[in-house]
Amino acid sequence: MHPVSLPAIRERVRFAWSTRRACGLFAVAAGIRIDRIIEDEAAGKIATHDAIRMAAEAEAAALCFPPLALR
């Protein structure tokens, strides 16, 4: 089972992008969103369980879009 932590979710999104499992455009956007979620959770603006849910949702959205053909 995959570890459930914000940095682990971010790393899975980056790995999906680097291995061309996900479209780079969506994966980069999801990574930026997860970075902001991490910052907000650290500042106490979001509860940890909500932050993990939101990051997992961003990861799922990124994985919905396969990469475009190489140019």
PDB file of N, CA, C and O in Angstrom:
ATOM      1  N   MET A   1       0.844  -1.183   0.000  1.00  0.00           N
ATOM      2  CA  MET A   1       0.000   0.000   0.000  1.00  0.00           C
ATOM      3  C   MET A   1       0.891   1.249   0.000  1.00  0.00           C
ATOM      4  O   MET A   1       1.951   1.266   0.626  1.00  0.00           O
ATOM      5  N   HIS A   2       0.451   2.281  -0.703  1.00  0.00           N
ATOM      6  CA  HIS A   2       1.209   3.522  -0.769  1.00  0.00           C
ATOM      7  C   HIS A   2       1.085   4.284   0.545  1.00  0.00           C
ATOM      8  O   HIS A   2       0.027   4.277   1.174  1.00  0.00           O
ATOM      9  N   PRO A   3       2.152   4.932   0.954  1.00  0.00           N
ATOM     10  CA  PRO A   3       2.052   5.762   2.154  1.00  0.00           C
ATOM     11  C   PRO A   3       1.091   6.930   1.913  1.00  0.00           C
ATOM     12  O   PRO A   3       1.037   7.492   0.819  1.00  0.00           O
ATOM     13  N   VAL A   4       0.342   7.278   2.944  1.00  0.00           N
ATOM     14  CA  VAL A   4      -0.615   8.377   2.816  1.00  0.00           C
ATOM     15  C   VAL A   4      -0.048   9.578   3.567  1.00  0.00           C
ATOM     16  O   VAL A   4      -0.296   9.761   4.759  1.00  0.00           O
ATOM     17  N   SER A   5       0.708  10.377   2.852  1.00  0.00           N
ATOM     18  CA  SER A   5       1.215  11.628   3.392  1.00  0.00           C
ATOM     19  C   SER A   5       1.254  12.608   2.236  1.00  0.00           C
ATOM     20  O   SER A   5       1.311  12.212   1.072  1.00  0.00           O
ATOM     21  N   LEU A   6       1.225  13.873   2.561  1.00  0.00           N
ATOM     22  CA  LEU A   6       1.219  14.891   1.518  1.00  0.00           C
ATOM     23  C   LEU A   6       2.476  14.826   0.642  1.00  0.00           C
ATOM     24  O   LEU A   6       2.357  14.873  -0.582  1.00  0.00           O
ATOM     25  N   PRO A   7       3.672  14.720   1.228  1.00  0.00           N
ATOM     26  CA  PRO A   7       4.863  14.610   0.370  1.00  0.00           C
ATOM     27  C   PRO A   7       4.840  13.344  -0.501  1.00  0.00           C
ATOM     28  O   PRO A   7       5.306  13.373  -1.640  1.00  0.00           O
ATOM     29  N   ALA A   8       4.309  12.251   0.019  1.00  0.00           N
ATOM     30  CA  ALA A   8       4.239  11.013  -0.769  1.00  0.00           C
ATOM     31  C   ALA A   8       3.294  11.178  -1.963  1.00  0.00           C
ATOM     32  O   ALA A   8       3.589  10.709  -3.062  1.00  0.00           O
ATOM     33  N   ILE A   9       2.171  11.838  -1.745  1.00  0.00           N
ATOM     34  CA  ILE A   9       1.231  12.083  -2.842  1.00  0.00           C
ATOM     35  C   ILE A   9       1.880  12.974  -3.894  1.00  0.00           C
ATOM     36  O   ILE A   9       1.759  12.714  -5.091  1.00  0.00           O
ATOM     37  N   ARG A  10       2.563  14.017  -3.454  1.00  0.00           N
ATOM     38  CA  ARG A  10       3.257  14.911  -4.382  1.00  0.00           C
ATOM     39  C   ARG A  10       4.300  14.142  -5.193  1.00  0.00           C
ATOM     40  O   ARG A  10       4.419  14.351  -6.400  1.00  0.00           O
ATOM     41  N   GLU A  11       5.044  13.270  -4.553  1.00  0.00           N
ATOM     42  CA  GLU A  11       6.065  12.485  -5.257  1.00  0.00           C
ATOM     43  C   GLU A  11       5.441  11.526  -6.259  1.00  0.00           C
ATOM     44  O   GLU A  11       6.012  11.299  -7.326  1.00  0.00           O
ATOM     45  N   ARG A  12       4.274  10.954  -5.940  1.00  0.00           N
ATOM     46  CA  ARG A  12       3.596  10.073  -6.904  1.00  0.00           C
ATOM     47  C   ARG A  12       3.162  10.845  -8.139  1.00  0.00           C
ATOM     48  O   ARG A  12       3.247  10.329  -9.253  1.00  0.00           O
ATOM     49  N   VAL A  13       2.696  12.077  -7.954  1.00  0.00           N
ATOM     50  CA  VAL A  13       2.305  12.906  -9.102  1.00  0.00           C
ATOM     51  C   VAL A  13       3.539  13.224  -9.941  1.00  0.00           C
ATOM     52  O   VAL A  13       3.483  13.140 -11.168  1.00  0.00           O
ATOM     53  N   ARG A  14       4.630  13.581  -9.316  1.00  0.00           N
ATOM     54  CA  ARG A  14       5.865  13.872 -10.050  1.00  0.00           C
ATOM     55  C   ARG A  14       6.368  12.642 -10.793  1.00  0.00           C
ATOM     56  O   ARG A  14       6.845  12.742 -11.923  1.00  0.00           O
ATOM     57  N   PHE A  15       6.260  11.488 -10.154  1.00  0.00           N
ATOM     58  CA  PHE A  15       6.688  10.245 -10.796  1.00  0.00           C
ATOM     59  C   PHE A  15       5.794   9.929 -11.996  1.00  0.00           C
ATOM     60  O   PHE A  15       6.285   9.502 -13.040  1.00  0.00           O
ATOM     61  N   ALA A  16       4.495  10.133 -11.851  1.00  0.00           N
ATOM     62  CA  ALA A  16       3.570   9.887 -12.968  1.00  0.00           C
ATOM     63  C   ALA A  16       3.922  10.772 -14.153  1.00  0.00           C
ATOM     64  O   ALA A  16       3.833  10.340 -15.302  1.00  0.00           O
ATOM     65  N   TRP A  17       4.318  11.996 -13.880  1.00  0.00           N
ATOM     66  CA  TRP A  17       4.714  12.911 -14.954  1.00  0.00           C
ATOM     67  C   TRP A  17       6.033  12.460 -15.580  1.00  0.00           C
ATOM     68  O   TRP A  17       6.157  12.410 -16.804  1.00  0.00           O
ATOM     69  N   SER A  18       7.003  12.135 -14.749  1.00  0.00           N
ATOM     70  CA  SER A  18       8.337  11.790 -15.266  1.00  0.00           C
ATOM     71  C   SER A  18       8.342  10.483 -16.047  1.00  0.00           C
ATOM     72  O   SER A  18       9.203  10.282 -16.903  1.00  0.00           O
ATOM     73  N   THR A  19       7.404   9.599 -15.767  1.00  0.00           N
ATOM     74  CA  THR A  19       7.319   8.323 -16.482  1.00  0.00           C
ATOM     75  C   THR A  19       6.263   8.360 -17.583  1.00  0.00           C
ATOM     76  O   THR A  19       5.934   7.331 -18.172  1.00  0.00           O
ATOM     77  N   ARG A  20       5.738   9.546 -17.854  1.00  0.00           N
ATOM     78  CA  ARG A  20       4.727   9.757 -18.895  1.00  0.00           C
ATOM     79  C   ARG A  20       3.462   8.920 -18.659  1.00  0.00           C
ATOM     80  O   ARG A  20       2.841   8.436 -19.605  1.00  0.00           O
ATOM     81  N   ARG A  21       3.100   8.763 -17.407  1.00  0.00           N
ATOM     82  CA  ARG A  21       1.830   8.114 -17.080  1.00  0.00           C
ATOM     83  C   ARG A  21       0.699   9.139 -17.076  1.00  0.00           C
ATOM     84  O   ARG A  21      -0.467   8.789 -17.260  1.00  0.00           O
ATOM     85  N   ALA A  22       1.052  10.402 -16.866  1.00  0.00           N
ATOM     86  CA  ALA A  22       0.066  11.483 -16.819  1.00  0.00           C
ATOM     87  C   ALA A  22       0.545  12.620 -17.709  1.00  0.00           C
ATOM     88  O   ALA A  22       1.744  12.793 -17.929  1.00  0.00           O
ATOM     89  N   CYS A  23      -0.400  13.384 -18.212  1.00  0.00           N
ATOM     90  CA  CYS A  23      -0.080  14.564 -19.010  1.00  0.00           C
ATOM     91  C   CYS A  23       0.724  15.538 -18.151  1.00  0.00           C
ATOM     92  O   CYS A  23       0.344  15.845 -17.021  1.00  0.00           O
ATOM     93  N   GLY A  24       1.833  16.018 -18.697  1.00  0.00           N
ATOM     94  CA  GLY A  24       2.681  16.935 -17.956  1.00  0.00           C
ATOM     95  C   GLY A  24       1.964  18.198 -17.528  1.00  0.00           C
ATOM     96  O   GLY A  24       2.205  18.703 -16.431  1.00  0.00           O
ATOM     97  N   LEU A  25       1.083  18.721 -18.375  1.00  0.00           N
ATOM     98  CA  LEU A  25       0.363  19.947 -18.033  1.00  0.00           C
ATOM     99  C   LEU A  25      -0.484  19.760 -16.781  1.00  0.00           C
ATOM    100  O   LEU A  25      -0.480  20.600 -15.881  1.00  0.00           O
ATOM    101  N   PHE A  26      -1.207  18.652 -16.738  1.00  0.00           N
ATOM    102  CA  PHE A  26      -2.067  18.394 -15.582  1.00  0.00           C
ATOM    103  C   PHE A  26      -1.246  17.996 -14.353  1.00  0.00           C
ATOM    104  O   PHE A  26      -1.579  18.378 -13.231  1.00  0.00           O
ATOM    105  N   ALA A  27      -0.181  17.235 -14.566  1.00  0.00           N
ATOM    106  CA  ALA A  27       0.640  16.802 -13.436  1.00  0.00           C
ATOM    107  C   ALA A  27       1.356  17.991 -12.791  1.00  0.00           C
ATOM    108  O   ALA A  27       1.444  18.068 -11.566  1.00  0.00           O
ATOM    109  N   VAL A  28       1.862  18.907 -13.597  1.00  0.00           N
ATOM    110  CA  VAL A  28       2.522  20.089 -13.034  1.00  0.00           C
ATOM    111  C   VAL A  28       1.509  20.929 -12.252  1.00  0.00           C
ATOM    112  O   VAL A  28       1.799  21.394 -11.150  1.00  0.00           O
ATOM    113  N   ALA A  29       0.327  21.117 -12.829  1.00  0.00           N
ATOM    114  CA  ALA A  29      -0.709  21.886 -12.132  1.00  0.00           C
ATOM    115  C   ALA A  29      -1.105  21.199 -10.825  1.00  0.00           C
ATOM    116  O   ALA A  29      -1.286  21.862  -9.804  1.00  0.00           O
ATOM    117  N   ALA A  30      -1.238  19.882 -10.856  1.00  0.00           N
ATOM    118  CA  ALA A  30      -1.588  19.147  -9.636  1.00  0.00           C
ATOM    119  C   ALA A  30      -0.474  19.278  -8.607  1.00  0.00           C
ATOM    120  O   ALA A  30      -0.746  19.425  -7.415  1.00  0.00           O
ATOM    121  N   GLY A  31       0.778  19.225  -9.054  1.00  0.00           N
ATOM    122  CA  GLY A  31       1.903  19.387  -8.134  1.00  0.00           C
ATOM    123  C   GLY A  31       1.907  20.752  -7.469  1.00  0.00           C
ATOM    124  O   GLY A  31       2.167  20.864  -6.271  1.00  0.00           O
ATOM    125  N   ILE A  32       1.619  21.788  -8.245  1.00  0.00           N
ATOM    126  CA  ILE A  32       1.539  23.139  -7.671  1.00  0.00           C
ATOM    127  C   ILE A  32       0.406  23.211  -6.659  1.00  0.00           C
ATOM    128  O   ILE A  32       0.559  23.793  -5.585  1.00  0.00           O
ATOM    129  N   ARG A  33      -0.734  22.616  -7.005  1.00  0.00           N
ATOM    130  CA  ARG A  33      -1.874  22.608  -6.083  1.00  0.00           C
ATOM    131  C   ARG A  33      -1.510  21.875  -4.788  1.00  0.00           C
ATOM    132  O   ARG A  33      -1.847  22.328  -3.694  1.00  0.00           O
ATOM    133  N   ILE A  34      -0.827  20.753  -4.921  1.00  0.00           N
ATOM    134  CA  ILE A  34      -0.440  19.988  -3.726  1.00  0.00           C
ATOM    135  C   ILE A  34       0.564  20.777  -2.890  1.00  0.00           C
ATOM    136  O   ILE A  34       0.506  20.738  -1.661  1.00  0.00           O
ATOM    137  N   ASP A  35       1.474  21.487  -3.532  1.00  0.00           N
ATOM    138  CA  ASP A  35       2.403  22.352  -2.779  1.00  0.00           C
ATOM    139  C   ASP A  35       1.636  23.386  -1.952  1.00  0.00           C
ATOM    140  O   ASP A  35       1.967  23.627  -0.791  1.00  0.00           O
ATOM    141  N   ARG A  36       0.622  23.990  -2.548  1.00  0.00           N
ATOM    142  CA  ARG A  36      -0.185  24.985  -1.823  1.00  0.00           C
ATOM    143  C   ARG A  36      -0.969  24.339  -0.687  1.00  0.00           C
ATOM    144  O   ARG A  36      -1.125  24.930   0.382  1.00  0.00           O
ATOM    145  N   ILE A  37      -1.461  23.130  -0.919  1.00  0.00           N
ATOM    146  CA  ILE A  37      -2.183  22.400   0.127  1.00  0.00           C
ATOM    147  C   ILE A  37      -1.233  22.120   1.295  1.00  0.00           C
ATOM    148  O   ILE A  37      -1.608  22.282   2.456  1.00  0.00           O
ATOM    149  N   ILE A  38      -0.009  21.702   0.984  1.00  0.00           N
ATOM    150  CA  ILE A  38       0.995  21.429   2.017  1.00  0.00           C
ATOM    151  C   ILE A  38       1.263  22.701   2.839  1.00  0.00           C
ATOM    152  O   ILE A  38       1.327  22.652   4.067  1.00  0.00           O
ATOM    153  N   GLU A  39       1.415  23.823   2.154  1.00  0.00           N
ATOM    154  CA  GLU A  39       1.653  25.093   2.851  1.00  0.00           C
ATOM    155  C   GLU A  39       0.470  25.473   3.742  1.00  0.00           C
ATOM    156  O   GLU A  39       0.659  25.892   4.884  1.00  0.00           O
ATOM    157  N   ASP A  40      -0.742  25.326   3.221  1.00  0.00           N
ATOM    158  CA  ASP A  40      -1.935  25.676   4.000  1.00  0.00           C
ATOM    159  C   ASP A  40      -2.108  24.756   5.208  1.00  0.00           C
ATOM    160  O   ASP A  40      -2.514  25.202   6.281  1.00  0.00           O
ATOM    161  N   GLU A  41      -1.800  23.471   5.029  1.00  0.00           N
ATOM    162  CA  GLU A  41      -1.908  22.529   6.157  1.00  0.00           C
ATOM    163  C   GLU A  41      -0.875  22.864   7.222  1.00  0.00           C
ATOM    164  O   GLU A  41      -1.171  22.820   8.416  1.00  0.00           O
ATOM    165  N   ALA A  42       0.338  23.199   6.789  1.00  0.00           N
ATOM    166  CA  ALA A  42       1.397  23.562   7.742  1.00  0.00           C
ATOM    167  C   ALA A  42       1.070  24.845   8.498  1.00  0.00           C
ATOM    168  O   ALA A  42       1.462  25.005   9.654  1.00  0.00           O
ATOM    169  N   ALA A  43       0.350  25.760   7.846  1.00  0.00           N
ATOM    170  CA  ALA A  43      -0.034  27.023   8.489  1.00  0.00           C
ATOM    171  C   ALA A  43      -1.294  26.873   9.332  1.00  0.00           C
ATOM    172  O   ALA A  43      -1.737  27.834   9.961  1.00  0.00           O
ATOM    173  N   GLY A  44      -1.872  25.681   9.349  1.00  0.00           N
ATOM    174  CA  GLY A  44      -3.069  25.441  10.155  1.00  0.00           C
ATOM    175  C   GLY A  44      -4.356  25.917   9.503  1.00  0.00           C
ATOM    176  O   GLY A  44      -5.388  26.011  10.167  1.00  0.00           O
ATOM    177  N   LYS A  45      -4.308  26.219   8.211  1.00  0.00           N
ATOM    178  CA  LYS A  45      -5.504  26.705   7.511  1.00  0.00           C
ATOM    179  C   LYS A  45      -6.433  25.567   7.090  1.00  0.00           C
ATOM    180  O   LYS A  45      -7.624  25.782   6.864  1.00  0.00           O
ATOM    181  N   ILE A  46      -5.878  24.341   6.985  1.00  0.00           N
ATOM    182  CA  ILE A  46      -6.671  23.167   6.608  1.00  0.00           C
ATOM    183  C   ILE A  46      -6.303  22.036   7.562  1.00  0.00           C
ATOM    184  O   ILE A  46      -5.144  21.881   7.945  1.00  0.00           O
ATOM    185  N   ALA A  47      -7.302  21.257   7.935  1.00  0.00           N
ATOM    186  CA  ALA A  47      -7.057  20.078   8.765  1.00  0.00           C
ATOM    187  C   ALA A  47      -6.277  19.049   7.949  1.00  0.00           C
ATOM    188  O   ALA A  47      -6.411  18.991   6.726  1.00  0.00           O
ATOM    189  N   THR A  48      -5.467  18.243   8.621  1.00  0.00           N
ATOM    190  CA  THR A  48      -4.629  17.261   7.934  1.00  0.00           C
ATOM    191  C   THR A  48      -5.455  16.303   7.097  1.00  0.00           C
ATOM    192  O   THR A  48      -5.094  16.018   5.956  1.00  0.00           O
ATOM    193  N   HIS A  49      -6.566  15.796   7.641  1.00  0.00           N
ATOM    194  CA  HIS A  49      -7.364  14.840   6.874  1.00  0.00           C
ATOM    195  C   HIS A  49      -7.972  15.484   5.627  1.00  0.00           C
ATOM    196  O   HIS A  49      -8.113  14.820   4.600  1.00  0.00           O
ATOM    197  N   ASP A  50      -8.333  16.765   5.704  1.00  0.00           N
ATOM    198  CA  ASP A  50      -8.843  17.470   4.524  1.00  0.00           C
ATOM    199  C   ASP A  50      -7.728  17.707   3.513  1.00  0.00           C
ATOM    200  O   ASP A  50      -7.950  17.600   2.307  1.00  0.00           O
ATOM    201  N   ALA A  51      -6.538  18.026   3.994  1.00  0.00           N
ATOM    202  CA  ALA A  51      -5.405  18.262   3.104  1.00  0.00           C
ATOM    203  C   ALA A  51      -5.048  16.991   2.339  1.00  0.00           C
ATOM    204  O   ALA A  51      -4.779  17.042   1.139  1.00  0.00           O
ATOM    205  N   ILE A  52      -5.045  15.863   3.025  1.00  0.00           N
ATOM    206  CA  ILE A  52      -4.745  14.586   2.364  1.00  0.00           C
ATOM    207  C   ILE A  52      -5.814  14.259   1.331  1.00  0.00           C
ATOM    208  O   ILE A  52      -5.494  13.798   0.236  1.00  0.00           O
ATOM    209  N   ARG A  53      -7.070  14.488   1.664  1.00  0.00           N
ATOM    210  CA  ARG A  53      -8.152  14.243   0.712  1.00  0.00           C
ATOM    211  C   ARG A  53      -8.011  15.120  -0.513  1.00  0.00           C
ATOM    212  O   ARG A  53      -8.151  14.644  -1.640  1.00  0.00           O
ATOM    213  N   MET A  54      -7.734  16.405  -0.303  1.00  0.00           N
ATOM    214  CA  MET A  54      -7.609  17.334  -1.423  1.00  0.00           C
ATOM    215  C   MET A  54      -6.411  16.984  -2.304  1.00  0.00           C
ATOM    216  O   MET A  54      -6.501  17.066  -3.529  1.00  0.00           O
ATOM    217  N   ALA A  55      -5.304  16.598  -1.699  1.00  0.00           N
ATOM    218  CA  ALA A  55      -4.124  16.214  -2.472  1.00  0.00           C
ATOM    219  C   ALA A  55      -4.386  14.936  -3.265  1.00  0.00           C
ATOM    220  O   ALA A  55      -3.967  14.820  -4.416  1.00  0.00           O
ATOM    221  N   ALA A  56      -5.075  13.985  -2.654  1.00  0.00           N
ATOM    222  CA  ALA A  56      -5.421  12.744  -3.355  1.00  0.00           C
ATOM    223  C   ALA A  56      -6.353  13.029  -4.527  1.00  0.00           C
ATOM    224  O   ALA A  56      -6.249  12.389  -5.573  1.00  0.00           O
ATOM    225  N   GLU A  57      -7.250  13.974  -4.359  1.00  0.00           N
ATOM    226  CA  GLU A  57      -8.136  14.362  -5.459  1.00  0.00           C
ATOM    227  C   GLU A  57      -7.346  14.989  -6.606  1.00  0.00           C
ATOM    228  O   GLU A  57      -7.625  14.715  -7.773  1.00  0.00           O
ATOM    229  N   ALA A  58      -6.369  15.824  -6.282  1.00  0.00           N
ATOM    230  CA  ALA A  58      -5.524  16.432  -7.315  1.00  0.00           C
ATOM    231  C   ALA A  58      -4.734  15.355  -8.051  1.00  0.00           C
ATOM    232  O   ALA A  58      -4.590  15.409  -9.272  1.00  0.00           O
ATOM    233  N   GLU A  59      -4.226  14.382  -7.310  1.00  0.00           N
ATOM    234  CA  GLU A  59      -3.502  13.268  -7.931  1.00  0.00           C
ATOM    235  C   GLU A  59      -4.421  12.491  -8.866  1.00  0.00           C
ATOM    236  O   GLU A  59      -4.041  12.177  -9.993  1.00  0.00           O
ATOM    237  N   ALA A  60      -5.615  12.185  -8.407  1.00  0.00           N
ATOM    238  CA  ALA A  60      -6.570  11.430  -9.231  1.00  0.00           C
ATOM    239  C   ALA A  60      -6.911  12.189 -10.503  1.00  0.00           C
ATOM    240  O   ALA A  60      -6.996  11.597 -11.579  1.00  0.00           O
ATOM    241  N   ALA A  61      -7.106  13.485 -10.387  1.00  0.00           N
ATOM    242  CA  ALA A  61      -7.430  14.298 -11.565  1.00  0.00           C
ATOM    243  C   ALA A  61      -6.273  14.270 -12.564  1.00  0.00           C
ATOM    244  O   ALA A  61      -6.497  14.135 -13.767  1.00  0.00           O
ATOM    245  N   ALA A  62      -5.045  14.397 -12.075  1.00  0.00           N
ATOM    246  CA  ALA A  62      -3.885  14.382 -12.966  1.00  0.00           C
ATOM    247  C   ALA A  62      -3.778  13.056 -13.705  1.00  0.00           C
ATOM    248  O   ALA A  62      -3.415  13.023 -14.881  1.00  0.00           O
ATOM    249  N   LEU A  63      -4.093  11.969 -13.020  1.00  0.00           N
ATOM    250  CA  LEU A  63      -3.965  10.649 -13.633  1.00  0.00           C
ATOM    251  C   LEU A  63      -5.073  10.355 -14.645  1.00  0.00           C
ATOM    252  O   LEU A  63      -4.989   9.371 -15.380  1.00  0.00           O
ATOM    253  N   CYS A  64      -6.095  11.185 -14.691  1.00  0.00           N
ATOM    254  CA  CYS A  64      -7.178  11.003 -15.662  1.00  0.00           C
ATOM    255  C   CYS A  64      -6.757  11.379 -17.078  1.00  0.00           C
ATOM    256  O   CYS A  64      -7.408  10.981 -18.043  1.00  0.00           O
ATOM    257  N   PHE A  65      -5.678  12.138 -17.209  1.00  0.00           N
ATOM    258  CA  PHE A  65      -5.279  12.665 -18.504  1.00  0.00           C
ATOM    259  C   PHE A  65      -3.946  12.061 -18.944  1.00  0.00           C
ATOM    260  O   PHE A  65      -2.907  12.375 -18.363  1.00  0.00           O
ATOM    261  N   PRO A  66      -3.963  11.200 -19.960  1.00  0.00           N
ATOM    262  CA  PRO A  66      -2.701  10.652 -20.455  1.00  0.00           C
ATOM    263  C   PRO A  66      -1.921  11.721 -21.211  1.00  0.00           C
ATOM    264  O   PRO A  66      -2.494  12.716 -21.653  1.00  0.00           O
ATOM    265  N   PRO A  67      -0.630  11.517 -21.356  1.00  0.00           N
ATOM    266  CA  PRO A  67       0.167  12.522 -22.077  1.00  0.00           C
ATOM    267  C   PRO A  67      -0.198  12.570 -23.555  1.00  0.00           C
ATOM    268  O   PRO A  67      -0.666  11.589 -24.132  1.00  0.00           O
ATOM    269  N   LEU A  68       0.028  13.728 -24.146  1.00  0.00           N
ATOM    270  CA  LEU A  68      -0.143  13.872 -25.583  1.00  0.00           C
ATOM    271  C   LEU A  68       1.048  13.231 -26.288  1.00  0.00           C
ATOM    272  O   LEU A  68       2.082  12.974 -25.673  1.00  0.00           O
ATOM    273  N   ALA A  69       0.892  12.980 -27.565  1.00  0.00           N
ATOM    274  CA  ALA A  69       1.993  12.376 -28.322  1.00  0.00           C
ATOM    275  C   ALA A  69       3.211  13.299 -28.306  1.00  0.00           C
ATOM    276  O   ALA A  69       3.077  14.522 -28.306  1.00  0.00           O
ATOM    277  N   LEU A  70       4.380  12.705 -28.294  1.00  0.00           N
ATOM    278  CA  LEU A  70       5.606  13.495 -28.328  1.00  0.00           C
ATOM    279  C   LEU A  70       5.710  14.225 -29.658  1.00  0.00           C
ATOM    280  O   LEU A  70       5.311  13.706 -30.701  1.00  0.00           O
ATOM    281  N   ARG A  71       6.251  15.430 -29.607  1.00  0.00           N
ATOM    282  CA  ARG A  71       6.408  16.209 -30.848  1.00  0.00           C
ATOM    283  C   ARG A  71       7.845  16.237 -31.266  1.00  0.00           C
ATOM    284  O   ARG A  71       8.180  16.841 -32.284  1.00  0.00           O
TER     285      ARG A  71
END
